[in-house]
Amino acid sequence: MSPTNRSPERLVVIGGDAAGMSAASQARRLRTPDELEIVAFERGHFSSFSACGIPYWVGGDVATRDELIARTPEEHAARGIDLRMRTEVTEIDVAGRRVRTRAVDSGAEAWTSYDKLVIATGARPIRPDLPGIDAPGVHGVQTLDDGQALLDSLAATRGRSAVVVGAGYIGVEMAEALVNRGYEVTVVNRGKEPMATLDPDMGRLVHEAMEGLGIRMVDDAAVTKILTGGDGRVRAVGTESAEYPADVVVLGIGVRPETGLARAAGLPLGEHGGLLTDLSMRVRGHENIWAGGDCVEVMDLVSGRERHIALGTHANKHGQVIGTNVGGGYATFPGVVGTAVSKVCDLEIARTGLREKDARRAGLQYVTVTIESTSRAGYYPNAASMKVKMLAERRTGRLLGVQIVGREGAAKRVDIAAVALTARMTVEEMTALDLGYAPPFSPVWDPVLVAARKATAAVREDAG
């Protein structure tokens, strides 16, 4: 057979959201359908959507579900990608280079062979094994299907009491969304303060802001059961010491990598349950399999340890890297520094790098400082306060982490620290950064630089 008559290679993608479809789209840019056939499987009703936008849709800030969809299955098809919706992959046969699929609606099963495979199965909400956890009215929020189910539940519920279990990013954002919907909201949180991605002293600021919204905060409490009424629907959430009325319950406990398929296929997983890849996002030890998005573990560039971070920003970058490599190019994903932002009403919350307990776990010794400053020059109208906490390594002064909680202009300042962490800058080097200044945007000394100055002094004092 001549080269011109050779059959195209087949790329199979498991998962139709950020990482999977970014990989498919990038591979298609580099290789034509005559060179590479692309078949993608998605078990849900929607492709290429923003899961991060679901709380804002539920809360009414985003008007319609369709605004969260970046590209429909029809748009992918027009680009030469065979995206098969409502089709679940149930098995990966690594030796045979094929996947078994099941049509969700009909139950029909089939095998599809591949030359190259991308695993982008995402993450699943943590759903603890508790009495009543599967009762109507109890919702996880991970997909657009989940968001629609929650909105349908809210529309069918006469009462106005809601309980959010967990106070991480999703829990905090969903609590505000439910307040915006007119619900009386209780947040039950295992931790001593909300936002365990922050140190407790900074999490306390979030606690106070949530109470200011009228949210009842129940910290240091574990949910032990979900109580139901005579109709089988949820009616309350129970802890060891109390019950909290609930017409609807939202689980915001966090997520775990969705790697059941990979585990069953014998692919390598890390200590957090995510797939392990090399810098090209190729699954370790498997030449023709790549993985990306919320189902993988990534390198933390500050601690040097593998970690699991479920964020759309990473998933899209993973997909670009995978698609480039599958398409015959070359790209790598070196790792992350752990940057994330969120908000509660007008309170902005940001972190990057290590918390104190992360530094201790990595065996790093550090100094820490906290400063209070303003978003603008103090004399300029509407200057808002913010707190900046900074960790620096003892002796070397290398920046280890930054947390910022404040009003307008607080959250995106963390990007300064994210760049400094990636560049492995010291806090003393940061003090000389040439940041933009004008009274409407910043004090003469930006809050991040004020913290860097104080951290520099702390490092010197510690060494002295």
C-alpha positions as CSV (number, residue, x, y, z in Angstrom):
1,M,0.0,0.0,0.0
2,S,1.4,3.4,-0.9
3,P,1.8,6.1,1.8
4,T,-1.0,8.2,0.2
5,N,-3.5,5.3,0.7
6,R,-2.5,4.6,4.3
7,S,-5.4,4.7,6.8
8,P,-5.3,7.6,9.3
9,E,-4.2,7.0,12.9
10,R,-7.0,7.1,15.4
11,L,-6.9,9.2,18.5
12,V,-9.5,8.3,21.2
13,V,-10.3,10.8,23.9
14,I,-12.2,9.9,27.1
15,G,-13.9,13.0,28.4
16,G,-15.5,15.9,26.5
17,D,-14.7,18.8,28.7
18,A,-11.7,21.1,29.1
19,A,-8.6,18.8,28.9
20,G,-10.0,16.3,26.5
21,M,-11.5,18.7,24.0
22,S,-8.6,21.1,24.2
23,A,-6.3,18.1,23.3
24,A,-8.6,17.0,20.5
25,S,-8.8,20.6,19.1
26,Q,-5.1,21.2,19.2
27,A,-4.3,17.8,17.6
28,R,-6.8,18.7,14.8
29,R,-5.1,22.0,14.2
30,L,-1.8,20.1,13.6
31,R,-3.1,17.1,11.7
32,T,-5.8,16.7,9.1
33,P,-8.6,14.1,9.2
34,D,-6.7,12.2,6.5
35,E,-3.8,11.9,8.9
36,L,-5.6,11.6,12.3
37,E,-9.1,10.4,13.0
38,I,-10.3,11.8,16.3
39,V,-13.1,10.1,18.3
40,A,-14.1,11.5,21.7
41,F,-16.6,10.0,24.2
42,E,-18.6,12.1,26.8
43,R,-21.1,10.5,29.1
44,G,-22.9,13.7,29.9
45,H,-25.2,16.0,27.9
46,F,-22.7,18.9,27.4
47,S,-19.2,19.4,26.1
48,S,-16.5,22.0,26.7
49,F,-18.3,23.8,29.5
50,S,-17.1,25.9,32.4
51,A,-17.6,24.0,35.7
52,C,-16.1,27.0,37.5
53,G,-19.1,29.1,36.4
54,I,-21.8,26.8,37.8
55,P,-22.1,28.7,41.2
56,Y,-22.6,32.0,39.3
57,W,-25.3,30.4,37.1
58,V,-27.0,28.9,40.2
59,G,-26.8,32.3,41.9
60,G,-28.2,34.2,39.0
61,D,-25.1,36.2,38.0
62,V,-25.0,34.1,34.7
63,A,-28.4,34.1,33.1
64,T,-28.4,30.9,31.2
65,R,-26.7,27.5,31.1
66,D,-25.6,28.0,27.5
67,E,-23.4,30.9,28.4
68,L,-21.1,28.4,30.2
69,I,-20.6,26.3,27.0
70,A,-17.5,27.2,25.1
71,R,-18.1,24.8,22.2
72,T,-21.0,22.5,21.4
73,P,-20.8,18.9,20.0
74,E,-21.9,20.3,16.6
75,E,-19.1,22.8,16.6
76,H,-16.6,20.1,17.4
77,A,-18.1,18.0,14.6
78,A,-17.7,20.9,12.1
79,R,-13.9,20.8,13.0
80,G,-13.6,17.2,12.2
81,I,-13.9,15.7,15.7
82,D,-16.3,12.8,16.2
83,L,-17.6,13.6,19.6
84,R,-20.1,10.9,20.8
85,M,-22.3,12.3,23.6
86,R,-24.0,10.2,26.3
87,T,-21.4,7.5,25.7
88,E,-19.5,6.2,28.7
89,V,-16.2,4.4,28.5
90,T,-16.4,1.4,30.8
91,E,-13.0,-0.3,30.2
92,I,-9.6,0.4,28.8
93,D,-7.8,-2.6,27.2
94,V,-4.2,-1.4,27.2
95,A,-2.8,-4.5,25.6
96,G,-5.4,-4.6,22.9
97,R,-5.3,-0.8,22.4
98,R,-9.1,-0.4,22.6
99,V,-11.8,0.9,24.8
100,R,-15.2,-0.5,25.6
101,T,-18.1,1.9,25.6
102,R,-21.7,1.9,26.7
103,A,-24.5,4.2,25.3
104,V,-26.0,5.7,28.5
105,D,-29.5,5.8,27.1
106,S,-29.8,2.5,25.3
107,G,-27.1,0.4,27.1
108,A,-25.6,-0.7,23.8
109,E,-21.9,-1.7,24.1
110,A,-19.1,-1.6,21.6
111,W,-15.3,-1.7,21.4
112,T,-13.3,1.1,19.7
113,S,-9.7,0.7,18.8
114,Y,-7.1,3.4,19.2
115,D,-3.5,4.2,18.1
116,K,-3.3,7.0,20.7
117,L,-5.4,7.5,23.8
118,V,-6.1,10.6,25.9
119,I,-7.6,10.1,29.4
120,A,-9.5,13.2,30.6
121,T,-12.0,11.7,32.9
122,G,-12.0,14.7,35.3
123,A,-12.8,14.5,39.0
124,R,-15.9,13.5,41.0
125,P,-17.4,15.3,44.0
126,I,-16.6,13.6,47.3
127,R,-19.9,12.0,48.5
128,P,-19.4,10.6,51.9
129,D,-21.0,7.3,52.8
130,L,-23.6,8.6,55.2
131,P,-27.2,7.6,55.9
132,G,-29.5,9.6,53.6
133,I,-26.7,10.8,51.3
134,D,-28.6,9.7,48.2
135,A,-31.9,11.3,49.2
136,P,-33.7,13.6,46.8
137,G,-32.6,17.2,47.5
138,V,-28.9,16.3,48.1
139,H,-26.7,17.6,45.3
140,G,-23.1,17.5,44.2
141,V,-22.1,20.2,41.8
142,Q,-19.5,19.2,39.2
143,T,-21.2,19.2,35.8
144,L,-23.8,21.3,34.0
145,D,-26.2,18.3,34.5
146,D,-25.5,18.7,38.3
147,G,-26.2,22.4,38.1
148,Q,-29.5,21.9,36.2
149,A,-30.5,19.2,38.8
150,L,-29.9,21.6,41.6
151,L,-31.8,24.5,39.9
152,D,-34.7,22.1,39.3
153,S,-34.6,21.0,42.9
154,L,-34.7,24.6,44.1
155,A,-37.7,25.4,41.8
156,A,-39.6,22.4,43.2
157,T,-38.8,23.2,46.9
158,R,-41.3,25.1,49.0
159,G,-39.0,25.7,51.9
160,R,-36.2,28.2,52.0
161,S,-33.5,26.5,54.2
162,A,-30.3,25.2,52.6
163,V,-27.3,23.5,54.1
164,V,-23.9,23.5,52.4
165,V,-21.6,20.7,53.6
166,G,-18.0,21.9,53.3
167,A,-16.4,25.3,53.1
168,G,-13.8,25.0,50.3
169,Y,-14.1,27.0,47.1
170,I,-17.2,25.3,45.9
171,G,-18.9,25.3,49.3
172,V,-18.2,29.0,49.8
173,E,-19.3,30.0,46.3
174,M,-22.5,27.8,46.5
175,A,-23.4,29.3,49.9
176,E,-23.3,32.8,48.4
177,A,-25.3,31.6,45.4
178,L,-28.0,30.2,47.6
179,V,-28.1,33.4,49.6
180,N,-28.6,35.3,46.3
181,R,-31.6,32.9,45.7
182,G,-33.2,34.0,48.9
183,Y,-32.3,30.9,51.0
184,E,-31.4,30.8,54.7
185,V,-28.0,29.1,54.5
186,T,-26.0,27.1,57.0
187,V,-22.5,25.9,56.2
188,V,-21.3,22.9,58.1
189,N,-17.5,22.6,57.9
190,R,-15.1,20.0,59.4
191,G,-12.3,22.5,59.6
192,K,-11.7,25.1,62.3
193,E,-12.2,27.9,59.7
194,P,-13.6,28.0,56.1
195,M,-11.2,27.8,53.1
196,A,-8.7,25.1,54.2
197,T,-6.6,26.3,51.2
198,L,-5.7,29.2,53.5
199,D,-4.0,29.2,56.9
200,P,-6.6,29.4,59.7
201,D,-5.8,33.0,60.6
202,M,-6.6,34.1,57.0
203,G,-9.6,31.7,56.9
204,R,-11.1,33.5,59.9
205,L,-11.5,36.6,57.7
206,V,-13.6,34.6,55.3
207,H,-15.7,33.3,58.2
208,E,-16.4,36.8,59.3
209,A,-17.4,37.9,55.8
210,M,-19.8,34.9,55.4
211,E,-21.5,35.7,58.7
212,G,-21.8,39.2,57.5
213,L,-23.9,37.9,54.6
214,G,-26.2,36.2,57.1
215,I,-24.8,32.8,56.6
216,R,-24.7,30.6,59.7
217,M,-21.2,29.1,60.0
218,V,-20.8,25.8,61.9
219,D,-17.1,25.1,62.0
220,D,-15.2,22.1,63.5
221,A,-18.2,19.9,63.0
222,A,-18.6,16.7,60.9
223,V,-21.9,15.7,59.2
224,T,-22.9,12.3,60.5
225,K,-26.3,11.8,58.6
226,I,-28.8,13.3,56.3
227,L,-32.3,13.2,57.7
228,T,-35.4,12.7,55.5
229,G,-39.1,13.3,55.8
230,G,-42.1,11.1,55.1
231,D,-41.8,11.8,51.4
232,G,-38.1,10.6,51.3
233,R,-36.7,14.1,50.6
234,V,-34.0,15.6,52.7
235,R,-35.3,17.6,55.7
236,A,-32.2,18.2,57.9
237,V,-28.4,17.6,58.2
238,G,-27.2,16.0,61.4
239,T,-23.9,16.3,63.3
240,E,-23.0,14.6,66.5
241,S,-24.4,17.4,68.5
242,A,-27.1,19.2,66.4
243,E,-29.5,19.1,63.5
244,Y,-29.8,21.8,60.9
245,P,-33.1,22.1,58.8
246,A,-32.5,21.7,55.1
247,D,-34.9,21.8,52.2
248,V,-31.9,21.3,49.9
249,V,-28.3,20.2,50.6
250,V,-25.3,21.0,48.5
251,L,-22.1,19.0,48.9
252,G,-19.0,21.2,48.7
253,I,-16.5,18.9,50.4
254,G,-14.1,18.8,47.4
255,V,-13.3,16.4,44.6
256,R,-11.2,13.3,43.9
257,P,-9.6,12.3,40.6
258,E,-11.9,10.1,38.6
259,T,-9.5,7.3,37.9
260,G,-11.4,4.1,38.3
261,L,-10.9,3.2,34.6
262,A,-7.2,3.9,34.8
263,R,-6.8,1.9,38.1
264,A,-8.6,-1.1,36.6
265,A,-6.4,-0.8,33.5
266,G,-3.2,-1.0,35.7
267,L,-2.1,2.6,34.9
268,P,0.2,4.3,37.4
269,L,-1.5,6.4,40.1
270,G,0.0,8.8,42.7
271,E,-0.7,9.1,46.4
272,H,-3.7,11.4,45.8
273,G,-5.3,8.9,43.4
274,G,-4.4,10.8,40.2
275,L,-2.7,9.5,37.1
276,L,1.0,10.1,36.9
277,T,2.5,11.6,33.8
278,D,5.8,12.9,32.5
279,L,6.4,16.5,31.4
280,S,4.8,15.8,28.1
281,M,1.6,14.7,29.9
282,R,2.2,11.1,28.7
283,V,1.2,8.5,31.2
284,R,4.4,7.1,32.7
285,G,5.5,3.8,31.1
286,H,2.9,4.0,28.3
287,E,4.1,5.4,25.0
288,N,0.7,5.9,23.4
289,I,-1.4,7.1,26.3
290,W,-1.7,10.7,27.6
291,A,-3.7,12.1,30.5
292,G,-4.7,15.6,31.7
293,G,-7.1,17.7,33.6
294,D,-8.6,16.9,37.0
295,C,-7.7,13.2,36.8
296,V,-3.9,13.7,37.0
297,E,-1.4,14.7,39.6
298,V,1.0,17.6,38.8
299,M,4.3,18.7,40.2
300,D,4.3,21.5,42.8
301,L,7.2,23.7,41.7
302,V,7.6,25.1,45.3
303,S,7.6,21.9,47.4
304,G,8.8,19.5,44.7
305,R,6.0,17.1,45.5
306,E,3.2,15.7,43.4
307,R,-0.3,17.1,44.2
308,H,-3.8,17.1,42.9
309,I,-5.4,20.4,41.9
310,A,-8.7,20.5,40.0
311,L,-8.8,23.7,38.1
312,G,-9.9,24.6,34.6
313,T,-6.8,26.7,33.9
314,H,-4.6,23.6,34.3
315,A,-6.9,21.4,32.4
316,N,-6.8,23.6,29.3
317,K,-3.0,23.9,29.5
318,H,-2.7,20.1,29.8
319,G,-5.0,19.7,26.7
320,Q,-2.8,22.1,24.7
321,V,0.3,20.2,25.6
322,I,-1.2,16.8,24.9
323,G,-2.7,17.9,21.6
324,T,0.6,19.4,20.5
325,N,2.5,16.1,21.3
326,V,-0.2,13.9,19.8
327,G,-0.2,16.1,16.7
328,G,3.5,15.6,16.1
329,G,4.8,18.7,17.9
330,Y,6.6,19.2,21.2
331,A,5.3,20.8,24.4
332,T,5.7,20.2,28.1
333,F,3.8,21.1,31.3
334,P,6.4,21.8,34.0
335,G,4.1,22.1,37.0
336,V,2.1,24.6,39.1
337,V,2.6,26.8,42.1
338,G,-1.0,26.4,43.4
339,T,-2.6,29.7,42.5
340,A,-6.4,30.1,43.1
341,V,-8.8,33.0,43.6
342,S,-12.4,33.2,44.8
343,K,-14.8,35.6,46.4
344,V,-17.6,35.9,49.0
345,C,-19.8,38.9,48.1
346,D,-17.2,41.7,47.8
347,L,-14.5,39.9,49.8
348,E,-11.8,38.6,47.5
349,I,-9.7,35.5,48.5
350,A,-6.4,34.5,46.9
351,R,-3.6,32.1,47.5
352,T,-0.5,30.8,45.8
353,G,2.4,28.6,46.9
354,L,2.5,26.9,50.3
355,R,0.5,27.2,53.4
356,E,2.3,26.8,56.7
357,K,1.4,23.2,57.0
358,D,2.5,22.5,53.4
359,A,5.9,24.0,54.2
360,R,6.2,21.8,57.3
361,R,5.1,18.7,55.4
362,A,7.8,19.4,52.8
363,G,10.5,19.8,55.5
364,L,11.0,23.5,54.9
365,Q,11.7,26.0,57.6
366,Y,10.2,29.4,57.2
367,V,9.3,32.8,58.5
368,T,5.9,34.3,58.1
369,V,4.6,37.9,58.1
370,T,1.1,39.5,57.8
371,I,0.5,43.1,56.8
372,E,-2.5,45.2,56.3
373,S,-2.7,47.8,53.4
374,T,-5.1,49.3,50.9
375,S,-6.0,48.7,47.3
376,R,-5.3,52.3,46.3
377,A,-3.5,55.3,47.7
378,G,-5.0,56.1,51.1
379,Y,-6.2,59.5,50.1
380,Y,-7.9,58.3,46.9
381,P,-11.7,57.6,47.2
382,N,-12.9,54.1,48.0
383,A,-9.5,52.7,49.0
384,A,-10.3,49.2,50.4
385,S,-8.3,47.3,53.0
386,M,-6.6,44.0,52.4
387,K,-4.4,41.6,54.4
388,V,-1.4,39.9,52.8
389,K,0.3,36.9,54.5
390,M,3.7,35.9,53.1
391,L,5.9,32.9,53.8
392,A,9.7,32.9,53.1
393,E,12.3,30.2,53.6
394,R,14.7,30.6,56.5
395,R,18.2,31.7,55.6
396,T,17.6,31.8,51.8
397,G,14.6,34.2,51.8
398,R,13.1,32.3,48.9
399,L,9.4,33.1,48.6
400,L,7.2,30.1,49.6
401,G,3.7,31.3,49.6
402,V,1.3,34.3,49.7
403,Q,-2.3,34.6,50.8
404,I,-4.4,37.7,50.3
405,V,-7.9,38.5,51.6
406,G,-9.5,41.9,51.0
407,R,-11.8,44.0,49.0
408,E,-11.5,45.4,45.5
409,G,-8.3,44.7,43.8
410,A,-7.0,42.1,46.3
411,A,-7.4,38.8,44.5
412,K,-5.5,39.4,41.3
413,R,-2.5,40.8,43.1
414,V,-1.7,37.2,43.9
415,D,-0.5,36.9,40.3
416,I,2.6,39.0,41.2
417,A,3.5,36.3,43.8
418,A,2.7,33.5,41.4
419,V,5.2,34.8,38.9
420,A,7.8,35.4,41.7
421,L,7.3,31.8,42.9
422,T,7.7,30.4,39.4
423,A,10.9,32.4,39.0
424,R,12.1,31.2,42.5
425,M,12.6,34.8,43.6
426,T,13.6,35.8,47.1
427,V,11.5,38.2,49.0
428,E,14.3,40.7,48.9
429,E,14.4,40.5,45.1
430,M,10.7,41.1,45.1
431,T,11.0,44.4,46.9
432,A,12.7,45.8,43.7
433,L,9.9,44.7,41.3
434,D,8.9,47.5,39.0
435,L,5.1,47.3,39.5
436,G,2.6,49.7,38.0
437,Y,1.6,52.7,40.2
438,A,-1.0,55.4,40.1
439,P,-3.2,56.5,43.1
440,P,-6.4,54.9,41.6
441,F,-4.7,51.5,41.4
442,S,-2.2,51.1,44.3
443,P,-0.4,52.9,47.1
444,V,3.2,53.9,46.3
445,W,4.3,50.7,47.9
446,D,2.0,47.9,46.6
447,P,0.7,45.7,49.4
448,V,2.6,42.7,48.0
449,L,5.8,44.7,48.1
450,V,5.1,45.9,51.7
451,A,4.8,42.2,52.7
452,A,8.0,41.4,50.8
453,R,9.8,44.2,52.7
454,K,8.6,42.9,56.0
455,A,9.4,39.3,55.1
456,T,12.9,40.4,54.1
457,A,13.4,42.0,57.5
458,A,12.1,38.9,59.2
459,V,14.5,36.7,57.3
460,R,17.4,38.9,58.3
461,E,16.4,39.0,61.9
462,D,16.0,35.2,62.0
463,A,19.5,34.8,60.5
464,G,21.0,37.3,63.0
